[in-house]
Amino acid sequence: MVKDPVCGMEVDETKSEFESHYGGKSYFFCSDECLEKFEENPEHYIANAA
Ligand SMILES: [Zn+2]
């Protein structure tokens, strides 16, 4: 499981359809809403991710 950097929910990376790549890493999301928010401002969410 990985953390959705937008809402903080745990996401199963083997099942998630919502994936984005940024800075050489893969990020997974619970929904297309979170994915869109991330892609609008990835630096913001990466900085806040634990
Ligand atoms: Zn989410």
N, CA, C, O and the ligand as a Tripos MOL2 file, in Angstrom:
@<TRIPOS>MOLECULE
protein
  201   199    51     0     0
PROTEIN
NO_CHARGES

@<TRIPOS>ATOM
      1 N           0.8410   -1.2000    0.0000 N.3       1 MET1
      2 CA          0.0000    0.0000    0.0000 C.3       1 MET1
      3 C           0.8800    1.2550    0.0000 C.2       1 MET1
      4 O           1.9430    1.2950    0.6200 O.2       1 MET1
      5 N           0.4160    2.2420   -0.6920 N.am      2 VAL2
      6 CA          1.1040    3.5340   -0.7030 C.3       2 VAL2
      7 C           0.0800    4.6100   -0.3370 C.2       2 VAL2
      8 O          -1.1290    4.3770   -0.3720 O.2       2 VAL2
      9 N           0.5900    5.7850    0.0120 N.am      3 LYS3
     10 CA         -0.3000    6.8690    0.4000 C.3       3 LYS3
     11 C          -0.6120    7.7790   -0.7800 C.2       3 LYS3
     12 O           0.2780    8.2050   -1.5160 O.2       3 LYS3
     13 N          -1.8780    8.0600   -0.9360 N.am      4 ASP4
     14 CA         -2.3100    9.0850   -1.8910 C.3       4 ASP4
     15 C          -1.8070   10.4200   -1.3510 C.2       4 ASP4
     16 O          -2.2490   10.8490   -0.2850 O.2       4 ASP4
     17 N          -0.8880   11.0940   -2.0640 N.am      5 PRO5
     18 CA         -0.2960   12.3270   -1.5130 C.3       5 PRO5
     19 C          -1.2770   13.4890   -1.4260 C.2       5 PRO5
     20 O          -0.9890   14.4810   -0.7560 O.2       5 PRO5
     21 N          -2.4170   13.3930   -2.0800 N.am      6 VAL6
     22 CA         -3.3830   14.4930   -2.0610 C.3       6 VAL6
     23 C          -4.2870   14.4050   -0.8310 C.2       6 VAL6
     24 O          -4.3990   15.3730   -0.0790 O.2       6 VAL6
     25 N          -4.9310   13.2590   -0.6200 N.am      7 CYS7
     26 CA         -5.8920   13.1550    0.4830 C.3       7 CYS7
     27 C          -5.3640   12.3290    1.6500 C.2       7 CYS7
     28 O          -5.9730   12.3200    2.7190 O.2       7 CYS7
     29 N          -4.2280   11.6250    1.4630 N.am      8 GLY8
     30 CA         -3.6440   10.8620    2.5520 C.3       8 GLY8
     31 C          -4.1970    9.4560    2.7220 C.2       8 GLY8
     32 O          -3.7850    8.7240    3.6210 O.2       8 GLY8
     33 N          -5.1270    9.0820    1.8570 N.am      9 MET9
     34 CA         -5.7130    7.7480    1.9200 C.3       9 MET9
     35 C          -4.7110    6.7020    1.4570 C.2       9 MET9
     36 O          -3.8560    6.9870    0.6180 O.2       9 MET9
     37 N          -4.8120    5.4810    2.0050 N.am     10 GLU10
     38 CA         -3.9510    4.4050    1.5240 C.3      10 GLU10
     39 C          -4.5310    3.8350    0.2370 C.2      10 GLU10
     40 O          -5.7320    3.5910    0.1220 O.2      10 GLU10
     41 N          -3.6320    3.6300   -0.7340 N.am     11 VAL11
     42 CA         -4.0410    3.1560   -2.0530 C.3      11 VAL11
     43 C          -3.2420    1.8950   -2.3730 C.2      11 VAL11
     44 O          -2.0370    1.8340   -2.1300 O.2      11 VAL11
     45 N          -3.9210    0.8970   -2.9190 N.am     12 ASP12
     46 CA         -3.2410   -0.3170   -3.3580 C.3      12 ASP12
     47 C          -2.6610   -0.0590   -4.7470 C.2      12 ASP12
     48 O          -3.3900    0.0420   -5.7330 O.2      12 ASP12
     49 N          -1.3410    0.0430   -4.7990 N.am     13 GLU13
     50 CA         -0.7000    0.4210   -6.0630 C.3      13 GLU13
     51 C          -0.8490   -0.6450   -7.1460 C.2      13 GLU13
     52 O          -0.6710   -0.3570   -8.3300 O.2      13 GLU13
     53 N          -1.1760   -1.8730   -6.7470 N.am     14 THR14
     54 CA         -1.3740   -2.9190   -7.7540 C.3      14 THR14
     55 C          -2.7570   -2.8250   -8.3960 C.2      14 THR14
     56 O          -2.9980   -3.4120   -9.4510 O.2      14 THR14
     57 N          -3.6670   -2.0820   -7.7530 N.am     15 LYS15
     58 CA         -5.0360   -1.9880   -8.2610 C.3      15 LYS15
     59 C          -5.4050   -0.5890   -8.7380 C.2      15 LYS15
     60 O          -6.3630   -0.4200   -9.4920 O.2      15 LYS15
     61 N          -4.6510    0.4080   -8.3030 N.am     16 SER16
     62 CA         -5.0330    1.7770   -8.6370 C.3      16 SER16
     63 C          -4.9140    2.0500  -10.1300 C.2      16 SER16
     64 O          -3.9120    1.7090  -10.7580 O.2      16 SER16
     65 N          -5.9430    2.6660  -10.6850 N.am     17 GLU17
     66 CA         -5.9190    3.0830  -12.0850 C.3      17 GLU17
     67 C          -5.3600    4.4880  -12.2090 C.2      17 GLU17
     68 O          -5.1210    4.9740  -13.3140 O.2      17 GLU17
     69 N          -5.1540    5.1380  -11.0760 N.am     18 PHE18
     70 CA         -4.7930    6.5530  -11.0990 C.3      18 PHE18
     71 C          -3.3450    6.6950  -10.6910 C.2      18 PHE18
     72 O          -3.0050    6.6380   -9.5090 O.2      18 PHE18
     73 N          -2.5000    6.8800  -11.6850 N.am     19 GLU19
     74 CA         -1.0740    6.9070  -11.4560 C.3      19 GLU19
     75 C          -0.4740    8.1050  -12.1620 C.2      19 GLU19
     76 O          -0.8710    8.4580  -13.2730 O.2      19 GLU19
     77 N           0.5010    8.7310  -11.4910 N.am     20 SER20
     78 CA          1.2010    9.8490  -12.1000 C.3      20 SER20
     79 C           2.6880    9.6810  -11.8370 C.2      20 SER20
     80 O           3.0860    9.1050  -10.8250 O.2      20 SER20
     81 N           3.5020   10.1820  -12.7460 N.am     21 HIS21
     82 CA          4.9470   10.1170  -12.5690 C.3      21 HIS21
     83 C           5.4720   11.5310  -12.4490 C.2      21 HIS21
     84 O           5.1490   12.4150  -13.2420 O.2      21 HIS21
     85 N           6.2820   11.7120  -11.4420 N.am     22 TYR22
     86 CA          6.8590   13.0460  -11.2540 C.3      22 TYR22
     87 C           8.2080   12.8950  -10.5800 C.2      22 TYR22
     88 O           8.3350   12.1730   -9.5910 O.2      22 TYR22
     89 N           9.2220   13.5770  -11.1120 N.am     23 GLY23
     90 CA         10.5560   13.5580  -10.5220 C.3      23 GLY23
     91 C          11.1370   12.1540  -10.4200 C.2      23 GLY23
     92 O          11.8780   11.8500   -9.4850 O.2      23 GLY23
     93 N          10.7980   11.2900  -11.3930 N.am     24 GLY24
     94 CA         11.3360    9.9430  -11.4170 C.3      24 GLY24
     95 C          10.6390    8.9660  -10.4930 C.2      24 GLY24
     96 O          11.0680    7.8200  -10.3640 O.2      24 GLY24
     97 N           9.5500    9.4110   -9.8390 N.am     25 LYS25
     98 CA          8.7960    8.5310   -8.9470 C.3      25 LYS25
     99 C           7.3790    8.3440   -9.4530 C.2      25 LYS25
    100 O           6.8570    9.1440  -10.2300 O.2      25 LYS25
    101 N           6.7720    7.2550   -8.9850 N.am     26 SER26
    102 CA          5.3660    7.0040   -9.3100 C.3      26 SER26
    103 C           4.5140    7.3430   -8.1010 C.2      26 SER26
    104 O           4.8770    7.0430   -6.9640 O.2      26 SER26
    105 N           3.3900    7.9660   -8.3580 N.am     27 TYR27
    106 CA          2.4380    8.3060   -7.2990 C.3      27 TYR27
    107 C           1.0810    7.7220   -7.6790 C.2      27 TYR27
    108 O           0.6940    7.6970   -8.8470 O.2      27 TYR27
    109 N           0.3690    7.2500   -6.6470 N.am     28 PHE28
    110 CA         -0.9240    6.6080   -6.8820 C.3      28 PHE28
    111 C          -2.0090    7.3490   -6.1130 C.2      28 PHE28
    112 O          -1.7690    7.9190   -5.0490 O.2      28 PHE28
    113 N          -3.2060    7.3240   -6.6830 N.am     29 PHE29
    114 CA         -4.3170    8.1240   -6.1540 C.3      29 PHE29
    115 C          -5.5850    7.2900   -6.0440 C.2      29 PHE29
    116 O          -5.7560    6.2870   -6.7380 O.2      29 PHE29
    117 N          -6.4740    7.7350   -5.1470 N.am     30 CYS30
    118 CA         -7.7260    7.0120   -4.9290 C.3      30 CYS30
    119 C          -8.7450    7.3240   -6.0130 C.2      30 CYS30
    120 O          -9.6800    6.5540   -6.2320 O.2      30 CYS30
    121 N          -8.5670    8.4510   -6.6920 N.am     31 SER31
    122 CA         -9.5770    8.8740   -7.6630 C.3      31 SER31
    123 C          -8.9520    9.7930   -8.7020 C.2      31 SER31
    124 O          -7.8360   10.2820   -8.5240 O.2      31 SER31
    125 N          -9.6770   10.0200   -9.7790 N.am     32 ASP32
    126 CA         -9.1460   10.9350  -10.7940 C.3      32 ASP32
    127 C          -9.1300   12.3710  -10.2870 C.2      32 ASP32
    128 O          -8.3670   13.1970  -10.7870 O.2      32 ASP32
    129 N          -9.9730   12.6760   -9.2910 N.am     33 GLU33
    130 CA         -9.9500   14.0170   -8.6950 C.3      33 GLU33
    131 C          -8.6160   14.2980   -8.0320 C.2      33 GLU33
    132 O          -8.0280   15.3620   -8.2230 O.2      33 GLU33
    133 N          -8.1390   13.3360   -7.2480 N.am     34 CYS34
    134 CA         -6.8510   13.5030   -6.5780 C.3      34 CYS34
    135 C          -5.7230   13.5580   -7.6000 C.2      34 CYS34
    136 O          -4.7900   14.3480   -7.4600 O.2      34 CYS34
    137 N          -5.8110   12.7240   -8.6190 N.am     35 LEU35
    138 CA         -4.7940   12.7260   -9.6650 C.3      35 LEU35
    139 C          -4.7270   14.0890  -10.3500 C.2      35 LEU35
    140 O          -3.6370   14.6090  -10.5890 O.2      35 LEU35
    141 N          -5.8710   14.6630  -10.6620 N.am     36 GLU36
    142 CA         -5.9000   15.9690  -11.3180 C.3      36 GLU36
    143 C          -5.3250   17.0560  -10.4220 C.2      36 GLU36
    144 O          -4.5760   17.9190  -10.8780 O.2      36 GLU36
    145 N          -5.6850   17.0040   -9.1320 N.am     37 LYS37
    146 CA         -5.1510   18.0000   -8.1940 C.3      37 LYS37
    147 C          -3.6380   17.8920   -8.1250 C.2      37 LYS37
    148 O          -2.9360   18.9040   -8.1330 O.2      37 LYS37
    149 N          -3.1400   16.6740   -8.0570 N.am     38 PHE38
    150 CA         -1.6920   16.4600   -7.9980 C.3      38 PHE38
    151 C          -1.0170   17.0330   -9.2380 C.2      38 PHE38
    152 O          -0.0030   17.7240   -9.1350 O.2      38 PHE38
    153 N          -1.5710   16.7510  -10.3940 N.am     39 GLU39
    154 CA         -0.9230   17.1850  -11.6350 C.3      39 GLU39
    155 C          -0.9750   18.7040  -11.8050 C.2      39 GLU39
    156 O          -0.1540   19.2740  -12.5230 O.2      39 GLU39
    157 N          -1.9240   19.3530  -11.1540 N.am     40 GLU40
    158 CA         -1.9690   20.8230  -11.1970 C.3      40 GLU40
    159 C          -0.8210   21.4280  -10.4090 C.2      40 GLU40
    160 O          -0.3120   22.4920  -10.7610 O.2      40 GLU40
    161 N          -0.4130   20.7500   -9.3410 N.am     41 ASN41
    162 CA          0.5880   21.3180   -8.4480 C.3      41 ASN41
    163 C           1.3620   20.2240   -7.6860 C.2      41 ASN41
    164 O           1.2690   20.1270   -6.4620 O.2      41 ASN41
    165 N           2.1250   19.4060   -8.4280 N.am     42 PRO42
    166 CA          2.7890   18.2600   -7.7890 C.3      42 PRO42
    167 C           3.7330   18.6360   -6.6570 C.2      42 PRO42
    168 O           3.7960   17.9330   -5.6490 O.2      42 PRO42
    169 N           4.4670   19.7310   -6.8070 N.am     43 GLU43
    170 CA          5.4350   20.1280   -5.7760 C.3      43 GLU43
    171 C           4.7620   20.3310   -4.4210 C.2      43 GLU43
    172 O           5.3120   19.9640   -3.3830 O.2      43 GLU43
    173 N           3.5970   20.9030   -4.4410 N.am     44 HIS44
    174 CA          2.8480   21.1910   -3.2210 C.3      44 HIS44
    175 C           2.5370   19.9030   -2.4650 C.2      44 HIS44
    176 O           2.7160   19.8280   -1.2490 O.2      44 HIS44
    177 N           2.0630   18.8780   -3.2050 N.am     45 TYR45
    178 CA          1.6480   17.6340   -2.5430 C.3      45 TYR45
    179 C           2.8490   16.8020   -2.1390 C.2      45 TYR45
    180 O           2.8080   16.1360   -1.1050 O.2      45 TYR45
    181 N           3.9000   16.8200   -2.9110 N.am     46 ILE46
    182 CA          5.1040   16.0710   -2.5460 C.3      46 ILE46
    183 C           5.7070   16.6560   -1.2660 C.2      46 ILE46
    184 O           6.1510   15.9120   -0.3920 O.2      46 ILE46
    185 N           5.7240   17.9750   -1.1590 N.am     47 ALA47
    186 CA          6.2660   18.6360    0.0310 C.3      47 ALA47
    187 C           5.4800   18.2730    1.2840 C.2      47 ALA47
    188 O           6.0450   18.1910    2.3750 O.2      47 ALA47
    189 N           4.1700   18.0560    1.1290 N.am     48 ASN48
    190 CA          3.3190   17.7440    2.2770 C.3      48 ASN48
    191 C           3.2680   16.2610    2.6110 C.2      48 ASN48
    192 O           2.8050   15.8840    3.6880 O.2      48 ASN48
    193 N           3.7390   15.4170    1.6980 N.am     49 ALA49
    194 CA          3.6620   13.9730    1.9260 C.3      49 ALA49
    195 C           4.6240   13.5630    3.0260 C.2      49 ALA49
    196 O           5.7680   14.0170    3.0610 O.2      49 ALA49
    197 N           4.1640   12.7080    3.9200 N.am     50 ALA50
    198 CA          4.9870   12.2700    5.0520 C.3      50 ALA50
    199 C           6.0780   11.3310    4.5780 C.2      50 ALA50
    200 O           6.8750   10.8540    5.3850 O.2      50 ALA50
    201 ZN         -7.3040   10.7000   -2.7920 Zn       51 ZN51
@<TRIPOS>BOND
     1     1     2 1
     2     2     3 1
     3     3     4 2
     4     3     5 am
     5     5     6 1
     6     6     7 1
     7     7     8 2
     8     7     9 am
     9     9    10 1
    10    10    11 1
    11    11    12 2
    12    11    13 am
    13    13    14 1
    14    14    15 1
    15    15    16 2
    16    15    17 am
    17    17    18 1
    18    18    19 1
    19    19    20 2
    20    19    21 am
    21    21    22 1
    22    22    23 1
    23    23    24 2
    24    23    25 am
    25    25    26 1
    26    26    27 1
    27    27    28 2
    28    27    29 am
    29    29    30 1
    30    30    31 1
    31    31    32 2
    32    31    33 am
    33    33    34 1
    34    34    35 1
    35    35    36 2
    36    35    37 am
    37    37    38 1
    38    38    39 1
    39    39    40 2
    40    39    41 am
    41    41    42 1
    42    42    43 1
    43    43    44 2
    44    43    45 am
    45    45    46 1
    46    46    47 1
    47    47    48 2
    48    47    49 am
    49    49    50 1
    50    50    51 1
    51    51    52 2
    52    51    53 am
    53    53    54 1
    54    54    55 1
    55    55    56 2
    56    55    57 am
    57    57    58 1
    58    58    59 1
    59    59    60 2
    60    59    61 am
    61    61    62 1
    62    62    63 1
    63    63    64 2
    64    63    65 am
    65    65    66 1
    66    66    67 1
    67    67    68 2
    68    67    69 am
    69    69    70 1
    70    70    71 1
    71    71    72 2
    72    71    73 am
    73    73    74 1
    74    74    75 1
    75    75    76 2
    76    75    77 am
    77    77    78 1
    78    78    79 1
    79    79    80 2
    80    79    81 am
    81    81    82 1
    82    82    83 1
    83    83    84 2
    84    83    85 am
    85    85    86 1
    86    86    87 1
    87    87    88 2
    88    87    89 am
    89    89    90 1
    90    90    91 1
    91    91    92 2
    92    91    93 am
    93    93    94 1
    94    94    95 1
    95    95    96 2
    96    95    97 am
    97    97    98 1
    98    98    99 1
    99    99   100 2
   100    99   101 am
   101   101   102 1
   102   102   103 1
   103   103   104 2
   104   103   105 am
   105   105   106 1
   106   106   107 1
   107   107   108 2
   108   107   109 am
   109   109   110 1
   110   110   111 1
   111   111   112 2
   112   111   113 am
   113   113   114 1
   114   114   115 1
   115   115   116 2
   116   115   117 am
   117   117   118 1
   118   118   119 1
   119   119   120 2
   120   119   121 am
   121   121   122 1
   122   122   123 1
   123   123   124 2
   124   123   125 am
   125   125   126 1
   126   126   127 1
   127   127   128 2
   128   127   129 am
   129   129   130 1
   130   130   131 1
   131   131   132 2
   132   131   133 am
   133   133   134 1
   134   134   135 1
   135   135   136 2
   136   135   137 am
   137   137   138 1
   138   138   139 1
   139   139   140 2
   140   139   141 am
   141   141   142 1
   142   142   143 1
   143   143   144 2
   144   143   145 am
   145   145   146 1
   146   146   147 1
   147   147   148 2
   148   147   149 am
   149   149   150 1
   150   150   151 1
   151   151   152 2
   152   151   153 am
   153   153   154 1
   154   154   155 1
   155   155   156 2
   156   155   157 am
   157   157   158 1
   158   158   159 1
   159   159   160 2
   160   159   161 am
   161   161   162 1
   162   162   163 1
   163   163   164 2
   164   163   165 am
   165   165   166 1
   166   166   167 1
   167   167   168 2
   168   167   169 am
   169   169   170 1
   170   170   171 1
   171   171   172 2
   172   171   173 am
   173   173   174 1
   174   174   175 1
   175   175   176 2
   176   175   177 am
   177   177   178 1
   178   178   179 1
   179   179   180 2
   180   179   181 am
   181   181   182 1
   182   182   183 1
   183   183   184 2
   184   183   185 am
   185   185   186 1
   186   186   187 1
   187   187   188 2
   188   187   189 am
   189   189   190 1
   190   190   191 1
   191   191   192 2
   192   191   193 am
   193   193   194 1
   194   194   195 1
   195   195   196 2
   196   195   197 am
   197   197   198 1
   198   198   199 1
   199   199   200 2
@<TRIPOS>SUBSTRUCTURE
     1 MET1         2 RESIDUE 1 A MET
     2 VAL2         6 RESIDUE 1 A VAL
     3 LYS3        10 RESIDUE 1 A LYS
     4 ASP4        14 RESIDUE 1 A ASP
     5 PRO5        18 RESIDUE 1 A PRO
     6 VAL6        22 RESIDUE 1 A VAL
     7 CYS7        26 RESIDUE 1 A CYS
     8 GLY8        30 RESIDUE 1 A GLY
     9 MET9        34 RESIDUE 1 A MET
    10 GLU10       38 RESIDUE 1 A GLU
    11 VAL11       42 RESIDUE 1 A VAL
    12 ASP12       46 RESIDUE 1 A ASP
    13 GLU13       50 RESIDUE 1 A GLU
    14 THR14       54 RESIDUE 1 A THR
    15 LYS15       58 RESIDUE 1 A LYS
    16 SER16       62 RESIDUE 1 A SER
    17 GLU17       66 RESIDUE 1 A GLU
    18 PHE18       70 RESIDUE 1 A PHE
    19 GLU19       74 RESIDUE 1 A GLU
    20 SER20       78 RESIDUE 1 A SER
    21 HIS21       82 RESIDUE 1 A HIS
    22 TYR22       86 RESIDUE 1 A TYR
    23 GLY23       90 RESIDUE 1 A GLY
    24 GLY24       94 RESIDUE 1 A GLY
    25 LYS25       98 RESIDUE 1 A LYS
    26 SER26      102 RESIDUE 1 A SER
    27 TYR27      106 RESIDUE 1 A TYR
    28 PHE28      110 RESIDUE 1 A PHE
    29 PHE29      114 RESIDUE 1 A PHE
    30 CYS30      118 RESIDUE 1 A CYS
    31 SER31      122 RESIDUE 1 A SER
    32 ASP32      126 RESIDUE 1 A ASP
    33 GLU33      130 RESIDUE 1 A GLU
    34 CYS34      134 RESIDUE 1 A CYS
    35 LEU35      138 RESIDUE 1 A LEU
    36 GLU36      142 RESIDUE 1 A GLU
    37 LYS37      146 RESIDUE 1 A LYS
    38 PHE38      150 RESIDUE 1 A PHE
    39 GLU39      154 RESIDUE 1 A GLU
    40 GLU40      158 RESIDUE 1 A GLU
    41 ASN41      162 RESIDUE 1 A ASN
    42 PRO42      166 RESIDUE 1 A PRO
    43 GLU43      170 RESIDUE 1 A GLU
    44 HIS44      174 RESIDUE 1 A HIS
    45 TYR45      178 RESIDUE 1 A TYR
    46 ILE46      182 RESIDUE 1 A ILE
    47 ALA47      186 RESIDUE 1 A ALA
    48 ASN48      190 RESIDUE 1 A ASN
    49 ALA49      194 RESIDUE 1 A ALA
    50 ALA50      198 RESIDUE 1 A ALA
    51 ZN51       201 GROUP 0 **** ****
